[in-house]
Each structure stands twice: as structure tokens, then as C-alpha cells.
Amino acid sequence: MNTNANLWRDVLVLFGLTGWALALPSYGNEFVVSMALTCLMYVALSTSWGFFCGSSRYLSLATSAFFGLGAYTTAMNLDTMPWANAIALGSGIAAAVAVVMGLAVLHLRGTYFAVLTFGMAELIRHAISYYEKSVHGTVGRVLTTVPEMSTIYHTVLLLAVITVALSIFLRRTRFGLALLGIGGDEQRAQTLGVNTRWVKVAGFAFTAAVAGGVGAAMAVRWTYIDPHTAFNPFIGFQTVLIALIGGAMTLWGPLIAAIVFSILAETLRLQAPQIYMMTLGLLLILSVLYLPGGLASMRWQTFKDWYLDMRQWYKDTKYILSGDKARDKQRAKERRIVGL
Amino acid sequence: MSASEKYLLQAKDVTVRFGGLTAVDAVSMNIAAGELVGIMGPNGAGKTTFFNAISGVTPLTSGQLKVDGRSLTGALPHQFAKRGLARTFQTPRVFSDLPVSENIRFGLMFAGRRPRKYVFWGEEKGVPWALRDTASILSVIGLSELADLPAGAITPSQQRVLEIGMALSTRPRILLLDEVAAGLTEIEVEEMARLIRRLRDELDLSVIWIEHAVKVLLKHVERVIVLNQGKMIADGKPSDVVRNKEVIEAYLGDEMVNDSEGLT
């Protein structure tokens, strides 16, 4: 990772994409705008996930918990609070919960960490359900004061742009380097002077703050909220899948994958929801097997390698199936050549 | 200068227990500035555990640690690194995805960071000339030509040298080397020993060096500490230690005494 290499390229690409997304509502129809909104939501979620979990290799499954916390904060406070404050509060609460959660579980690694974050997410979901049932008597909430579609769109766009911009910037700072070191060898990073505990908690809180903010903004899309929709684990899983398929270590990978996914989702889900889920699974398997670096790691060389591998495979298969291999073996045996 | 200020590293009754096993048993040692100390002992004697304990990687069961006169008992490894204590690991633990030069830059960005001349730019203050930046550290350890290769792609013996470079990038005052010459050829071992002595002489580092290649170790260090079953059984000049009865029994065997002509 070179400090300033590609900085201007990244900033300009972000600038161009932002302009494009800003202009979209004026020429796209309602369907396109709602698709773009989902896309932007996943851009923010999986870019922030990739920034922390991709470089530090701490696989967190708690995104849906932070998303839901943000959504519930809006649902409870939107009647008494301006829009911007509600979103800031949502993201703040999610970050605060992440700090507490991080201090408790971030010393675990690998599978234990993943399972524990998922458990914590479920815990938070059930705690909210219980709270709603025992204090307010009902589980669901109807949102009465809902802002206009364009406000929601611009808010989520702003959140996505802030997330990508921060990701561009933070990757080039000591903080980003520390996360990368933690991903490489945590103890080594520690003996080189990284306060790993602080760095991990801060990175985790950043992810949570973004998820909380996005959740707070997206809550009003549903108009009716209950813990089951707000804390839907599918949102968390899809964030992870998008980041992994796009390339969790890279900056643009999650963004590319988010675009691909939302197009896939909107076109397939309406006609055949099962096929959409199957495509997700298939894409994940293919990317793990053949593109471990994700979509963003594709280069011309990747295609060339695939082509060469295919040709080699074709040659080998032809050699076996045509009987040439057996014939050669037989000849070698007759001439007593060992090892062919 | 009082006695406690003279020593860079003071370990008092350092004990580490894993369940019922006492890996390090009340080991005390004081290391002065610029000393080159060797630690040896049979397998499982607790050498590496002792290193882990005095670099903060493994928490102490009991005992006290002072680095540069400041108590660091129970501190985390990054605090040790900030106080000027750097270490290498027995198996090279480089960041294999990052280029060699990034591996060096990593330490410079964290424990090795010093205030700059004009706050945000200008050269860093109070830094030895040989350790001023990534390129100079690479040239000290002799890996300049490999700077752009990923660290996972260089040979294991080069990775061992890179480990030392990473330790140097924290701009340390004490350097802990854990079997840096293991698995190297004879010539490479000799080169490594010369590098270690050069670092000590030029950078005025205190070096503590664990090694199994006894002859090389005894030839190059000025003081040897022998551990056996977690206890310190000898501490002194190499020529005295090879004649120590307990050491011969536990570790060296008889033939070392006859080979020991010409040791300091």
C-alpha cells in the first residue's frame, strides 16, 4: 500500500460516481431510484465492513444489529427530532454499543469472534423485542412522520460518499496500516508498537456508526417497523457476501459488488426469489474458488490465466480420452522406462 | 549514578506458570547499556518463554520488570516497544502480504515514531543516522535489493534478517533475538553474528541473544546466561560458564571444555 499512489484516481472516481448518483433521480423512474437506494445502502454497509473486517480479518456478523439499532432510534425519535439529529443519534448509539461490545469480544479471533458477534446481534434483537413488549405493549411501530423520498435518497447518498471518502483517506493513515498489520499478524503488530486493542475497537465502532446511520435513514422506507424486519440477519449476511465477492481487502471491490448485486436482486427477486438466493450462493462459491481476491482483483491477466488453464485442461482431457495416454504408458512399459 | 539507573533492563524474580508447569522460575537479571548477552539452555528450558515474559507477550505470574528505569510489570507489548525494547520471533513472523519495505516502514510508523523538526515535516529528532528511514535500515541489514518484493516471497533466511530489520525499525535500545541463526548455513550464521555485533557496536544497543549454536554464541558474546528447567543455573563470562559443572551436566557435555580455548 503506497501512501499517495492512486489517491487522486480514487478521489476523482468517487467524485464522478457521486455526480452520477446525484443526477439519477432527475432522469430515472421510481423503480430505478429505489434500486439505486438499495445499492447505496449496501455500498455504505459493505465498504465500511470491508474497511475494518477486510483488513483486520475480524469477521463480524453484527452489522444487522447496528443497522437495527439505527432503525429503532429513528422509529422512536423521529416525531420529536429533526431528521439529521435522528440519524446522528442512530449512528452514535450504534457506535457506543460497538465500543462496549468490542471491548468484550475483540480479544477473540476467527470463528469464535464471528459466532460471538452473531450471538450478540441476536441478543440485542431479542432485548429490543422484550423491551417493546413489556414497556409499550406492542412489538411493531408505525412511522407517521416520514420524509420525502428525495430526502432519504440524498441522506443515504451522503452517508455512502462519506464512508467511501473516509475509507480512501483512512487506508493511507497509520490507522489503516495498523489494521492491515493486525490482519497480517496481530502479535507482531503489537510488538512493533501498535495499541491493537484501541485500534480494533475504533475500527469496529466506525463500521457500527456507518451501519447505524444507514439503518436510521432506511427505517423510514418501511413505514412499519418490528424487530424482525429491522434486525433482519439477512442484511448483515448480504453485507458480508457483497464485501467478500467484491474483495474485502480492496477499496472499490465492495462498491462494484454492491452495484452488481442490487441489479441482480431487483431483476431476479421479483420473478424468482429462490433463484436470486441460489445465485448469491453460487457467486460466493465461484469467487472463493477462482477469485480469492474478489471482483476487484480481476485484471486482464486473470482472464488470460483462465484461458490458459482451460486450454491446458482441454489438452489433458483430450490426451486421456483419445487413448494416447494409455498407449504411451504401454510403450513406456515395453521399453522399460520407469516413471512415465 | 545509582545502581538502578545503570541498567537498561531489570528483571526481578520473573516467574511464568502455565497451569501446573513452571516455565520460568524466579529468573533475575540486569542488562546494562551496550551489553551483548547470550542465553542458552536445552530445549524446553524456558528461554523463549522468558523472552515472551520480558517483552510483554506473555503476562508474568509474578516478578517485576523495569525498562529504562520505569516499571513495566503487567504492561502490554506495545508499551514495551515504545520504551525501546524490540524483539524477533523464533519463526519469522513478517507481514507476508506486504512488500519488504512496508514491513520496515510499519515499525517506523508506530514504536519508532519520533517528533519531527517542524511538527509535521522535517527530519525526525533524536534518531540514529543508520536508522533514519526505511532505505537506511534496509541497507544496514543488507536487503536493499529486495525492497519491493512481497515479504512472503523471500527465502526464510532472508526473512530472519528482515525480522531483525523490523525490530530495528522501532529504533530500540534493547534488542531481543530469538534463535535468529537457526537453520542457517555456517557462513550465514557467521554473517549473522557479525551483523549482530555490528549493530551493538554502531548503534550502542543492548542485545540479548538466544541461540542453540553454542560455539558461535560463546565466540561472540561477552556474557552468557544458562537456563535449565526454568531456572538460571549460570551467569558469567563464556570461559567461566563452559567450565561450570552444572552447565556441563545439563547441557554442554564434556567436549566443550576442551574446545573452549581462546574464549573471553
Interface residues (C-beta under 8 A of the other chain):
Chain A: M1 R174 L177 A178 L180 G181 G184 D185 Q187 R188 A189 Q190 T191 L192 G193 V194 N195 T196 R197
Chain B: S55 G56 V57 L76 P77 H78 F80 A81 K82 A86 R87 F89 R93 V94 F95 S96 D97 L98 E102 F106 G107 M109 F110 A111 G112 R113 M166 S169 T170
